[in-house]
């Protein structure tokens, strides 16, 4: 029986924080809320299985994903991985200078934002190319602005925002082999100065 996945994991080791700096690794972890192989994750992300496998090994070595089993697919044995938690939070106790820690948080998030935006654009273009003439592809997008004051206020907002989205996704997720999954990509970032 699989061990219960944690809701949050606090990154307290600099080595783990460094591993998560790569935006693709964040995307890989997001696909591993349920056990999956490198090939499955690669298909979801539009990457090669070899590239995903390379990053999975780094995540496993850092203790952020675990091997949870194997399965036979034709004449191959696939290793199944799962993330150790649903969300990862950089702990203030990381033994780094405060300015390095803040830069690590900021740059990791911004790098992931760029990768996410590129992925959304690529997925939208593929859906448009794959759809039939006059076919409506169900989708939704929303753009809002919120004014947040101070670090504690921003942190509280992000934590509540994350919990609410996870709760919503859990409530409406139905595992069905006939329906394709919908992507949910949400971001919070400061509005750039024009």
ChimeraX attribute file (.defattr): number of C-alpha atoms within 10 A of each C-alpha:
attribute: neighborCount
match mode: 1-to-1
recipient: residues
	/A:1	4
	/A:2	8
	/A:3	7
	/A:4	8
	/A:5	14
	/A:6	12
	/A:7	12
	/A:8	12
	/A:9	16
	/A:10	15
	/A:11	18
	/A:12	15
	/A:13	15
	/A:14	15
	/A:15	12
	/A:16	17
	/A:17	22
	/A:18	12
	/A:19	17
	/A:20	23
	/A:21	17
	/A:22	15
	/A:23	19
	/A:24	19
	/A:25	19
	/A:26	19
	/A:27	17
	/A:28	23
	/A:29	25
	/A:30	16
	/A:31	19
	/A:32	22
	/A:33	17
	/A:34	14
	/A:35	19
	/A:36	20
	/A:37	22
	/A:38	24
	/A:39	19
	/A:40	17
	/A:41	24
	/A:42	18
	/A:43	12
	/A:44	14
	/A:45	17
	/A:46	12
	/A:47	14
	/A:48	13
	/A:49	17
	/A:50	12
	/A:51	13
	/A:52	21
	/A:53	18
	/A:54	12
	/A:55	20
	/A:56	24
	/A:57	13
	/A:58	16
	/A:59	21
	/A:60	16
	/A:61	14
	/A:62	17
	/A:63	12
	/A:64	20
	/A:65	21
	/A:66	19
	/A:67	15
	/A:68	16
	/A:69	14
	/A:70	14
	/A:71	11
	/A:72	9
	/A:73	8
	/A:74	7
	/A:75	6
	/A:76	8
	/A:77	11
	/A:78	17
	/A:79	17
	/A:80	19
	/A:81	24
	/A:82	25
	/A:83	26
	/A:84	22
	/A:85	19
	/A:86	16
	/A:87	18
	/A:88	19
	/A:89	13
	/A:90	19
	/A:91	15
	/A:92	13
	/A:93	13
	/A:94	16
	/A:95	12
	/A:96	13
	/A:97	10
	/A:98	12
	/A:99	9
	/A:100	11
	/A:101	19
	/A:102	14
	/A:103	12
	/A:104	18
	/A:105	15
	/A:106	13
	/A:107	14
	/A:108	18
	/A:109	19
	/A:110	16
	/A:111	14
	/A:112	20
	/A:113	18
	/A:114	12
	/A:115	15
	/A:116	18
	/A:117	14
	/A:118	12
	/A:119	15
	/A:120	15
	/A:121	11
	/A:122	13
	/A:123	15
	/A:124	14
	/A:125	11
	/A:126	11
	/A:127	12
	/A:128	14
	/A:129	10
	/A:130	11
	/A:131	11
	/A:132	10
	/A:133	8
	/A:134	6
	/A:135	9
	/A:136	9
	/A:137	12
	/A:138	6
	/A:139	8
	/A:140	6
	/A:141	7
	/A:142	5
	/A:143	6
	/A:144	5
	/A:145	9
	/A:146	9
	/A:147	7
	/A:148	13
	/A:149	8
	/A:150	7
	/A:151	9
	/A:152	10
	/A:153	11
	/A:154	13
	/A:155	12
	/A:156	12
	/A:157	15
	/A:158	14
	/A:159	12
	/A:160	11
	/A:161	14
	/A:162	14
	/A:163	14
	/A:164	12
	/A:165	13
	/A:166	14
	/A:167	11
	/A:168	11
	/A:169	12
	/A:170	10
	/A:171	9
	/A:172	8
	/A:173	10
	/A:174	10
	/A:175	9
	/A:176	8
	/A:177	7
	/A:178	6
	/A:179	8
	/A:180	8
	/A:181	12
	/A:182	9
	/A:183	10
	/A:184	10
	/A:185	11
	/A:186	14
	/A:187	12
	/A:188	15
	/A:189	10
	/A:190	9
	/A:191	8
	/A:192	5
	/A:193	4
	/A:194	3
